[in-house]
């Protein structure tokens, strides 16, 4: 389960925020974040959902053992988000054309 710790730290660093700032955002101490990243403890499910949202990664990214599958899951999530944005833009353009 060491991969959870590694992925939390990597996602936080990728986002460019400190353990302290992440802890403040989530209502946790920087010591709690440090313990998660060191693999001394694992975040409860509700905290994992908060981490996921704040760090911009799907929950499966943190809990999927196979890093290749985690990468694919993350990529699919990003593509889905982009697709939703593109679909919204297309609908706006269609509306503008019909006016």
C-alpha positions in Angstrom: 0.0 0.0 0.0 3.1 2.2 -0.2 1.9 3.5 -3.6 -0.9 5.5 -1.8 1.7 7.5 0.1 3.8 8.1 -3.0 0.9 9.2 -5.1 -0.4 11.6 -2.4 3.0 13.2 -2.2 3.5 13.3 -6.0 0.0 14.8 -6.6 0.6 17.5 -3.9 4.0 18.4 -5.3 2.6 18.5 -8.9 0.0 20.9 -7.6 2.8 23.0 -6.0 1.4 23.2 -2.5 3.1 22.5 0.8 1.9 19.9 3.3 0.9 22.7 5.6 -1.3 24.4 3.0 -2.9 21.1 1.9 -3.6 20.4 5.6 -5.2 23.8 6.1 -7.4 23.4 3.0 -8.6 20.0 4.2 -8.9 20.9 7.8 -6.0 18.7 8.8 -2.6 19.2 10.3 0.6 19.2 8.3 1.6 16.2 10.5 -1.4 14.3 9.2 -0.4 15.0 5.6 3.1 14.0 6.4 2.0 10.7 8.0 -0.1 9.9 4.8 2.8 10.7 2.6 5.3 8.6 4.7 2.9 5.7 4.7 2.7 5.7 8.5 -1.1 6.0 8.3 -3.7 5.9 5.5 -6.3 8.6 5.0 -9.9 7.7 5.9 -12.2 7.4 2.9 -13.8 10.8 3.4 -10.3 12.4 3.5 -9.3 10.5 0.4 -12.3 12.0 -1.4 -11.2 15.5 -0.2 -7.6 14.8 -1.3 -8.9 13.7 -4.7 -10.9 16.8 -5.2 -8.2 19.2 -4.0 -5.4 17.5 -5.9 -7.4 17.1 -9.1 -7.0 13.3 -9.3 -9.6 10.6 -9.3 -9.8 8.5 -6.1 -8.8 5.5 -8.1 -5.4 7.2 -8.8 -4.6 6.9 -5.2 -5.9 3.4 -4.5 -5.2 1.6 -7.8 -2.1 -0.6 -7.1 -1.0 -0.9 -10.7 0.5 2.5 -11.6 -0.2 1.9 -15.3 -3.9 1.5 -14.6 -3.8 4.5 -12.3 -2.2 6.6 -15.2 -4.9 5.4 -17.6 -7.7 6.1 -15.1 -6.3 9.6 -14.6 -6.0 10.2 -18.3 -9.5 9.0 -19.0 -10.8 11.3 -16.3 -9.0 14.4 -17.8 -10.3 13.5 -21.3 -13.9 13.2 -19.9 -13.6 16.6 -18.3 -12.3 18.2 -21.5 -15.0 16.5 -23.5 -17.7 17.9 -21.2 -16.2 21.4 -21.7 -16.0 21.0 -25.4 -19.6 19.8 -25.5 -20.8 22.8 -23.5 -18.9 25.1 -25.9 -20.5 23.5 -28.9 -24.0 23.9 -27.4 -23.2 27.6 -26.8 -22.1 28.1 -30.4 -25.2 26.3 -31.7 -27.4 28.6 -29.6 -25.6 31.6 -30.8 -26.0 30.5 -34.4 -29.7 29.9 -34.0 -30.4 33.4 -32.6 
